[in-house]
Amino acid sequence: MKVLTMAAAVVGVLALSACAAGGSKNNFGATLSGANEVPPVTTSATGSATITLNRSTKQLTVNGTFSGMTIGGPGAHIHGPAAKNANGPIVANLTFDNTARTFSANVTLTDEQISHLEMGMLYINLHSATFPSGEIRGQIE
């Protein structure tokens, strides 16, 4: 009887773990700095973002803040696929507010883009007039 109880407990824990791992939402984050740019830039600007993927709808929600810069030039984007030491094409535009110092997006991803996200191959890049190729960048992890 003790063996059956122990086996049932193990199966229950494994089932809960599987549900948690394959849940409908996953959380990611990004820390943005000039040192993360390719090539790196010298700036005091910084930023951070929280990112949520709703797997059921393939909806990616980005909410971030930045300081020490004014977004300009090409704007603000999600890029990829690209490793930390490489640049990639624009995947989606970010909406930004220079007064509130925020950026955001609600984007529906393709299965391929979700795969890139899971592999850490997407990044956020904020561009400025001073650094049109990007002033601060953060890999989504």
ZAZA-61206 format. One record per residue (C-alpha): x, y, z; residue in three letters. Coordinates in nm, 4 decimals, padded with zeros to 6 digits. Layout:
+----------+----------+----------+-----+
:       xx :       yy :       zz :   r :
+----------+----------+----------+-----+
:        X :        Y :        Z : ALA :
...
+----------+----------+----------+-----+
# end
This chain:
+----------+----------+----------+-----+
:       xx :       yy :       zz :   r :
+----------+----------+----------+-----+
:  00.0000 :  00.0000 :  00.0000 : MET :
:  00.2871 :  00.2344 :  00.0873 : LYS :
:  00.4486 :  00.1702 : -00.2538 : VAL :
:  00.1241 :  00.2543 : -00.4365 : LEU :
:  00.0835 :  00.5773 : -00.2381 : THR :
:  00.4419 :  00.6773 : -00.3152 : MET :
:  00.3970 :  00.5927 : -00.6851 : ALA :
:  00.0762 :  00.7971 : -00.7009 : ALA :
:  00.2521 :  01.0939 : -00.5404 : ALA :
:  00.5382 :  01.0756 : -00.7934 : VAL :
:  00.2946 :  01.0555 : -01.0865 : VAL :
:  00.1041 :  01.3551 : -00.9475 : GLY :
:  00.4204 :  01.5642 : -00.9168 : VAL :
:  00.5282 :  01.4718 : -01.2693 : LEU :
:  00.1856 :  01.5635 : -01.4079 : ALA :
:  00.1922 :  01.9018 : -01.2358 : LEU :
:  00.5445 :  01.9665 : -01.3653 : SER :
:  00.4389 :  01.8839 : -01.7195 : ALA :
:  00.1429 :  02.1210 : -01.6955 : CYS :
:  00.3638 :  02.4015 : -01.5646 : ALA :
:  00.6246 :  02.3512 : -01.8368 : ALA :
:  00.3679 :  02.3405 : -02.1163 : GLY :
:  00.1380 :  02.6108 : -01.9808 : GLY :
: -00.0338 :  02.8623 : -02.2025 : SER :
:  00.1861 :  03.1563 : -02.0956 : LYS :
:  00.5584 :  03.2021 : -02.0708 : ASN :
:  00.7445 :  03.4975 : -01.9230 : ASN :
:  01.0624 :  03.6492 : -02.0626 : PHE :
:  01.2670 :  03.9612 : -01.9973 : GLY :
:  01.5296 :  04.1863 : -02.1511 : ALA :
:  01.7893 :  04.4218 : -02.0060 : THR :
:  01.8907 :  04.6932 : -02.2534 : LEU :
:  02.2269 :  04.8701 : -02.2642 : SER :
:  02.4694 :  05.0199 : -02.5112 : GLY :
:  02.7177 :  04.7426 : -02.4330 : ALA :
:  02.4694 :  04.4947 : -02.5846 : ASN :
:  02.4662 :  04.6752 : -02.9209 : GLU :
:  02.6553 :  04.5200 : -03.2141 : VAL :
:  02.8988 :  04.6902 : -03.2249 : PRO :
:  02.8793 :  04.8231 : -02.8646 : PRO :
:  02.8147 :  05.1946 : -02.8104 : VAL :
:  02.9047 :  05.4194 : -02.5183 : THR :
:  02.5897 :  05.5618 : -02.3598 : THR :
:  02.4430 :  05.6102 : -02.0152 : SER :
:  02.1008 :  05.5014 : -02.1451 : ALA :
:  01.9427 :  05.1853 : -02.0038 : THR :
:  01.6168 :  04.9974 : -02.0317 : GLY :
:  01.4308 :  04.6871 : -01.9308 : SER :
:  01.1300 :  04.4940 : -02.0515 : ALA :
:  00.8931 :  04.2240 : -01.9368 : THR :
:  00.7643 :  04.0006 : -02.2122 : ILE :
:  00.4804 :  03.7485 : -02.2017 : THR :
:  00.3946 :  03.4931 : -02.4678 : LEU :
:  00.0406 :  03.3573 : -02.4681 : ASN :
:  00.0941 :  03.0241 : -02.6415 : ARG :
: -00.2772 :  02.9734 : -02.7069 : SER :
: -00.3044 :  03.2888 : -02.9154 : THR :
:  00.0663 :  03.3245 : -03.0118 : LYS :
:  00.0374 :  03.6809 : -02.8755 : GLN :
:  00.3600 :  03.8417 : -02.7500 : LEU :
:  00.3115 :  04.1318 : -02.5084 : THR :
:  00.6046 :  04.3653 : -02.4395 : VAL :
:  00.6115 :  04.6334 : -02.1690 : ASN :
:  00.9309 :  04.8259 : -02.1057 : GLY :
:  01.0911 :  05.1381 : -01.9705 : THR :
:  01.4031 :  05.3297 : -02.0643 : PHE :
:  01.6051 :  05.6242 : -01.9371 : SER :
:  01.8913 :  05.8444 : -02.0507 : GLY :
:  01.7851 :  05.8790 : -02.4129 : MET :
:  01.5156 :  05.9949 : -02.6522 : THR :
:  01.3945 :  05.7312 : -02.8952 : ILE :
:  01.4224 :  05.8634 : -03.2483 : GLY :
:  01.5668 :  05.7862 : -03.5878 : GLY :
:  01.4381 :  05.4444 : -03.6933 : PRO :
:  01.2429 :  05.4056 : -03.3657 : GLY :
:  01.2104 :  05.0927 : -03.1526 : ALA :
:  01.1780 :  04.7322 : -03.2633 : HIS :
:  01.1943 :  04.3638 : -03.1917 : ILE :
:  01.4636 :  04.2112 : -03.4158 : HIS :
:  01.5704 :  03.8600 : -03.5027 : GLY :
:  01.6645 :  03.5941 : -03.5463 : PRO :
:  02.0089 :  03.6849 : -03.4192 : ALA :
:  02.2470 :  03.5729 : -03.1476 : ALA :
:  02.3775 :  03.8249 : -02.8922 : LYS :
:  02.6762 :  03.9101 : -03.1120 : ASN :
:  02.4830 :  03.9559 : -03.4379 : ALA :
:  02.2188 :  04.1827 : -03.5864 : ASN :
:  01.8910 :  04.0683 : -03.7404 : GLY :
:  01.5992 :  04.2108 : -03.9363 : PRO :
:  01.2987 :  04.3832 : -03.7785 : ILE :
:  01.0301 :  04.1418 : -03.6584 : VAL :
:  00.7903 :  04.4026 : -03.5151 : ALA :
:  00.7690 :  04.7713 : -03.4334 : ASN :
:  00.7395 :  04.8857 : -03.0733 : LEU :
:  00.5164 :  05.1743 : -02.9710 : THR :
:  00.7105 :  05.4230 : -02.7588 : PHE :
:  00.6409 :  05.7290 : -02.5467 : ASP :
:  00.9395 :  05.9582 : -02.4927 : ASN :
:  00.7562 :  06.1558 : -02.2230 : THR :
:  00.6604 :  05.8535 : -02.0118 : ALA :
:  00.9858 :  05.6731 : -02.1094 : ARG :
:  00.7992 :  05.3545 : -02.2023 : THR :
:  00.7730 :  05.1166 : -02.4962 : PHE :
:  00.5283 :  04.8367 : -02.5683 : SER :
:  00.3891 :  04.5977 : -02.8247 : ALA :
:  00.1224 :  04.3365 : -02.8783 : ASN :
:  00.2361 :  04.1144 : -03.1627 : VAL :
:  00.1117 :  03.7853 : -03.2995 : THR :
:  00.4126 :  03.5631 : -03.3708 : LEU :
:  00.4496 :  03.2853 : -03.6244 : THR :
:  00.5529 :  02.9373 : -03.5114 : ASP :
:  00.9016 :  03.0086 : -03.6478 : GLU :
:  00.9259 :  03.3343 : -03.4494 : GLN :
:  00.8131 :  03.1514 : -03.1339 : ILE :
:  01.0924 :  02.9029 : -03.1941 : SER :
:  01.3402 :  03.1922 : -03.2296 : HIS :
:  01.2059 :  03.3430 : -02.9056 : LEU :
:  01.2522 :  03.0142 : -02.7209 : GLU :
:  01.6110 :  02.9877 : -02.8505 : MET :
:  01.6934 :  03.3407 : -02.7294 : GLY :
:  01.7298 :  03.4674 : -03.0863 : MET :
:  01.5029 :  03.7767 : -03.0600 : LEU :
:  01.6099 :  04.1105 : -02.9162 : TYR :
:  01.4755 :  04.4584 : -02.8460 : ILE :
:  01.6583 :  04.7546 : -02.9965 : ASN :
:  01.5866 :  05.1209 : -02.9197 : LEU :
:  01.7241 :  05.3667 : -03.1750 : HIS :
:  01.8043 :  05.7348 : -03.1261 : SER :
:  01.9094 :  06.0250 : -03.3484 : ALA :
:  02.2582 :  05.9973 : -03.1949 : THR :
:  02.2761 :  05.6209 : -03.2571 : PHE :
:  02.0462 :  05.5448 : -03.5543 : PRO :
:  02.1654 :  05.1815 : -03.5684 : SER :
:  02.0644 :  05.1391 : -03.2029 : GLY :
:  02.1524 :  05.2991 : -02.8716 : GLU :
:  02.0425 :  05.0256 : -02.6346 : ILE :
:  01.9672 :  04.6604 : -02.6967 : ARG :
:  01.8617 :  04.3600 : -02.4938 : GLY :
:  01.8279 :  03.9955 : -02.5893 : GLN :
:  01.4891 :  03.8491 : -02.4915 : ILE :
:  01.5577 :  03.5671 : -02.2487 : GLU :
+----------+----------+----------+-----+
# end
